[in-house]
Amino acid sequence: MKSELYEAGLAVRKEIAGAEYVEAALEATDDFSAPMQDFVTEYAWGAVWTRPGLDRRSRSILNIGMLAAANRPDELKGHIKGAITNGLSKEEIREMLLQVSIYLGMPAGLGAFRVAREAFTEMGI
């Protein structure tokens, strides 16, 4: 039996990342990875994304900046897609990544732009 926080996180995760993507991630778990999926769903998506202090759009802006800074392209791509769902435009994401380029350096910015283009292509936008 999953907690209320897990269920709330699962709902938010599906709304932002897409139910198909989330269900595939959960179905792909095994005994080793299942605890991590539970952890991210309950705490990242449930405990943090459901808090009232920031709206989803603001959380997306923050996550894109942090993931670009941390050089986490796989997670960055997912959060760029989620940012579109949360109301950000391609133009706003471009401006965010230009900001990243200035403060983190061109290699980080170029990599983030590449990931964003891949995300947009996969989304058909």
C-alpha positions as CSV (number, residue, x, y, z in Angstrom):
1,M,0.0,0.0,0.0
2,K,1.5,3.3,-1.1
3,S,1.2,6.5,1.0
4,E,-0.9,9.5,0.3
5,L,2.2,11.4,-0.5
6,Y,3.2,8.8,-3.0
7,E,-0.2,8.9,-4.7
8,A,-0.1,12.7,-4.9
9,G,3.4,12.5,-6.3
10,L,2.3,9.9,-8.9
11,A,-0.5,12.1,-10.0
12,V,1.7,15.2,-10.4
13,R,4.4,13.2,-12.1
14,K,1.9,11.8,-14.7
15,E,0.5,15.3,-15.3
16,I,3.9,16.8,-16.0
17,A,5.9,14.0,-17.5
18,G,3.0,12.1,-19.1
19,A,1.2,9.0,-17.9
20,E,2.7,6.8,-20.7
21,Y,6.3,7.9,-19.8
22,V,5.7,7.4,-16.0
23,E,4.0,4.1,-16.4
24,A,6.8,2.8,-18.6
25,A,9.4,3.9,-16.1
26,L,7.6,2.2,-13.3
27,E,7.0,-1.0,-15.3
28,A,10.7,-1.1,-16.1
29,T,11.7,-1.3,-12.5
30,D,13.2,-4.4,-10.9
31,D,14.0,-5.3,-7.3
32,F,17.1,-3.1,-7.4
33,S,15.5,0.0,-9.0
34,A,12.0,-0.1,-7.5
35,P,13.0,1.7,-4.3
36,M,14.5,4.6,-6.3
37,Q,11.3,5.0,-8.3
38,D,9.3,4.9,-5.1
39,F,11.6,7.5,-3.5
40,V,11.5,9.9,-6.4
41,T,7.7,9.6,-6.8
42,E,7.0,10.1,-3.1
43,Y,9.5,12.7,-2.2
44,A,10.5,14.7,-5.3
45,W,7.1,14.6,-6.9
46,G,5.0,14.2,-3.8
47,A,6.7,16.1,-1.0
48,V,8.2,18.9,-3.1
49,W,6.2,19.4,-6.4
50,T,2.9,19.5,-4.4
51,R,4.0,22.2,-2.0
52,P,2.2,25.5,-2.4
53,G,5.3,27.8,-2.3
54,L,6.1,27.8,-6.0
55,D,3.9,27.1,-9.0
56,R,4.8,24.4,-11.5
57,R,6.1,26.8,-14.0
58,S,8.5,28.3,-11.5
59,R,9.7,24.8,-10.5
60,S,10.3,24.0,-14.1
61,I,12.4,27.1,-14.6
62,L,14.5,26.3,-11.5
63,N,14.9,22.6,-12.5
64,I,16.1,23.4,-16.0
65,G,18.7,25.8,-14.6
66,M,19.9,23.3,-12.0
67,L,20.0,20.3,-14.4
68,A,21.9,22.3,-17.0
69,A,24.4,23.4,-14.4
70,A,24.8,19.8,-13.1
71,N,25.2,18.5,-16.6
72,R,22.4,16.0,-16.3
73,P,21.2,15.7,-19.9
74,D,18.8,12.8,-19.5
75,E,16.9,14.5,-16.7
76,L,17.2,17.9,-18.4
77,K,15.4,16.5,-21.4
78,G,12.5,15.2,-19.3
79,H,12.2,18.5,-17.5
80,I,12.3,20.5,-20.7
81,K,9.3,18.5,-21.9
82,G,7.6,19.0,-18.6
83,A,8.3,22.7,-18.8
84,I,6.3,22.9,-22.0
85,T,3.5,21.1,-20.2
86,N,3.8,23.6,-17.4
87,G,3.3,26.5,-19.8
88,L,6.8,27.6,-20.8
89,S,7.4,28.4,-24.4
90,K,10.4,27.3,-26.6
91,E,11.4,31.0,-26.6
92,E,11.5,31.2,-22.8
93,I,13.5,28.0,-22.6
94,R,15.9,29.4,-25.2
95,E,16.4,32.5,-23.0
96,M,17.0,30.3,-19.9
97,L,19.6,28.4,-21.8
98,L,21.3,31.5,-23.0
99,Q,21.5,32.6,-19.3
100,V,23.0,29.2,-18.4
101,S,25.6,29.7,-21.2
102,I,26.8,33.0,-19.8
103,Y,27.0,31.9,-16.1
104,L,28.1,28.3,-16.6
105,G,30.1,28.5,-19.8
106,M,29.5,27.7,-23.5
107,P,30.0,23.9,-23.2
108,A,27.2,23.7,-20.7
109,G,25.0,26.0,-22.8
110,L,25.7,24.2,-26.1
111,G,25.0,20.8,-24.5
112,A,21.7,22.1,-23.0
113,F,20.7,23.6,-26.3
114,R,21.3,20.2,-28.0
115,V,19.2,18.4,-25.4
116,A,16.4,21.0,-25.8
117,R,16.3,20.6,-29.5
118,E,16.1,16.8,-29.1
119,A,13.2,17.3,-26.6
120,F,11.4,19.6,-29.0
121,T,11.9,17.2,-31.9
122,E,10.5,14.3,-29.9
123,M,7.5,16.4,-28.9
124,G,6.9,17.5,-32.5
125,I,7.3,21.2,-31.7
